[in-house]
Amino acid sequence: MTQHWATRKSVFITGAAAGIGRATALTFARNGFVVGGYDIDEVGLKSLADEVDALGATAVVGHLDVTDPDEMAQRVREFVEAAGGRLDVMINNAGILRAGRFEEMDIRGHLKEIDINAKGVVNGLYAAFPYLKATPNSVVVNLSSASAIYGQAELANYSATKFFVRGITEALDIEWSRYGIRVISMWPLYVQTAMTKSIKTGTTDSLGIRLTAQDIADAIVKATDPSWLRRAIHQVHFPVGSQTKVLSAGSRFSPGWLTRLVNKKLAHS
């Protein structure tokens, strides 16, 4: 470890080997951050580290199963030590997406989705807290989804996990404000990654899959260093893309019956 690392900001990213996590890691690397990339895909992590090195930035990568609280604690601790004691940004990105009618999908798959998408976020938050607290102006970014606006047909369990992420984000942003920690969430609609390659639902037919991983990465970096207006209103949730912004705004002003009707029509249900 070189001495100058301690003055450079650092970011820890789960699910960093591909998709949104990888694009986000490379974007933070271009901004001069020490990048911690963690995933179960160690081959993908090796190529990520090579790309970060090629950008002239520093990567620390390692295996991480986000459902294992002990491994999460170990990896966060190792990264913070390597990054000179800083944890400026913690990104809970790892997640899986399963689509289909709830009763036709196997129960083990539902529970695995909960373990990764919900429990994995809890593990990340818990492990990161002491280091976030010790780093001035630190930020947590939780990957939620437009499906946290209203429960989505054919994505019922996935949608529920993103409501969980929404709730814990709102609560901890209040709790942890006393320590100077911001806790925010990103709300993209469908994103063009391997996770959505074989997904076909009523809402993918209605709305398409328009966002790219880079769109989300750019939005994350921007949200961690928000404009004065977003700081003034203390924005917690960040819809990504015009479709999500319209759906989010609409849900705030429409009555419940209308929001349900719109979602029912979009899902062709």
N, C-alpha and C positions, 0 to 999 in steps of 0.2 A: 504493500500500500504506500502510495506517495503522499507527501504531506498536503499537497494542494487539494486533494480529494475532500478534505474536511470543509473547504469553503464552497464546494460545488453542491448544488441541490441534487437530491436523489429521489427516485421513484421506484416503487415495488409494484410489479404487475403480475397478477395470477392469470393463467390461461394465455401466456405470452407467446407460445410457439407458432400460432397461426391466427388468421382472421383479424378481428378488432384488436386483440392483445398485441399481436406482432406489429401492426400498423402504428399502434399507440407507442410501443417501445421505440420504434425507429423515429417517430416524430419527436419524442422527448429527447432522444439522443441528438437529433439535429439542433435541439435547443440547449445542448450542453449539460444535460443531466447525467449523473451516474445512474445507469439503468439496471434494475434487478428484474430479470425475466424468469418466471417459474412456471412449470407445466409438467404433465406426465409424459409429454412427447420430447424426449431428450435429443432426438435427431433434429427436430425442428429448432430446439433451443441452441444447438451447436451452430446451425446456419444463421440463426438470429445473432448470436454473439459475433460471428464473422462479419455480418453486415454492419453491426454497431461499430466494430473495430475499424471497418473501412471508412466510416464516417468520421473517424478520429475521436470517437467517444469511448466511454468505458462501460463494459457490460459485465454483470455478475449473474450467472445463470445456474439453475439447479432444478432437480426433480422436486415436484410438489404435488401431493394428493391433497386437495383443499378440504376433503372430508376428514382428514386426520389432524386433530388439533395439536398433537405433539409435534408432528412434522412441520405444521404451519409455524408454530412458535419457534422451532429450531431454525427454519429458513429465514424468517424475519430477523431473528437475532443475528444470524450469520451475515446477512446482507447489511444490516445497520453497522455492524462492526467493520465490515469491508468498506463501507461508504463514509467512514470517518465519524460515525456516531449520529448521522442525520437520517431522518425519514420525513421528507417534505411532502410527498404524495404517496398515498396508498390506494391502489386501484384494484378493487374486487371485481374482476372481469370474468373469471372462469364460469362457464355455464353450459348447459345442454338444452336442446329444444326438441321436444317430441310432439308430433301433431297427430290428431285422429280423434275419433269419438271416445270419450272417457272410458266407457264400459267395455270397449273393444280392445283396449290396450292393457298390457299385463301390469299387475300391481307392483311387481319388483321394479319395473321401469319408472312407474310413478314415484316410488320411494327413492330411487336413485336420483331422479330429477330434484326432489326436495333436498336430498343430502348435499348435492353439489350447489344448487342455485340458492338455497336458503342457509343450510348449516355451514356451507363453505364460506359464506359472507360473514356469519357470526364468528367463525374461527379466525378469519382475517382481521376483523375489527378487534377482537379480543387480544390477539397477538400483537397487533400494531400499536395499540393504545399508549403504552408507556413511552414508546419512541416518538410518537406523534406529539405527545404532551411535552416532551423534552425539546422539540423542534419548533421554533417560532413560526407562526402563520402556516401551520401544516393543514393539509386538505385530504379528506377521504373521498374517493369517487367510487360509488357503487353503480354497477351496470344494471339498471332496471329496464323498462321497456314501455312502449306505447300500450302494451296489454295490461299495464297497471292503471290505465284510465278507467276501463270497464272490463269485467270478466269476458274473455274471448271464447266463443264456441270453437271446438276442435283444438283448443289450446288451454283447456280448463286448468289443468294442473300446473302447466308452465306459467299461465297468467297468475295463478294463486301465489306462486313463488315470487313473482315480481311485485305483487301487492305486499308481500312480506318485506321485500327489499325497500319498497317505498315507505312502509311504516317505520322500519328500524332506522332508515335515513332521517326521517322527520324527527323522531324521538331523540336520536343521538346528536343531531345538529343543535337541538336545544340543550341537552345535558352537557355536551362537550364544549359549548361556547365559552364556559367559564375557564377553560384551559387554552382558549384561542384556536381551537380546532374547528374548521368548517367540515361539514359532512353533506355531500351533495349526491344527486343521482342523475344519470343520463337516461333519456327516454327515446330511443330510436324505434322506428317501425322496422319492418323486415330489412335485413342487410344482406348484400351479396357476398356470402361466405360459404364455406363447406357445410356449415350448420344448416343452411336453408336450401342447399342444392336439390334435395329430394322432397322438400316440403311443398305440399299442395293443399290449400284450404280455401274455403269460401272467401276469406279476406285477402289471400294472395291473388286470387282471381280478380277481386274488386279493386285492390289497391296496388298490386304489382310488388316487385322487389327492386326498389330504386336506389337505395342508399348503398354506398361502398364502405368498406372498412376504414378507408382514409377519411371519409366524411365524419365518421364517429371519432376517429383519432383527433382530427382537427378541432372538433367540438369539445372534446375532453380537455385538450391543452388550453383552449380559450376559456373554458369554465373554471379551470384552476387559477386563472389570473383574470378575473372578470373586470368589466368596465365599471366606471364609478357608479353608473345607474344600477347595475346589477348588485353592486356592493351595497348601495343605499337601500334597496328594497330587500336585501338579503335573499336573493333567489336561491332556492334549494333544489328544485327540479328543473332540468334543462331538456326540453323537447328538442329532438334533432330532426331536421327536415321539415319542409312546408306542410306535408300531410299530417305529421304528428302535432305540429303547432296548431293547425286548424282543429284537429280532433280534441286536443287538450283544452283549447279556448272554448270550444263548443260545449264540452262537458261541464265547464264551470258555470255556464249561463243557462243551459237548457234544463228543464225538469227531468226527473228520473225516468219517467215513462218515455220521453222523447229520446233520451240517450240510449235506452234499451232498444227502442225501435230502430234507430240508426244502426246500432251494432248488429241487430238481427238481420237487417237488410244487407249490410256489408258482408255478413257471413253466409248469406243465402240460406238462412235457417228458417 
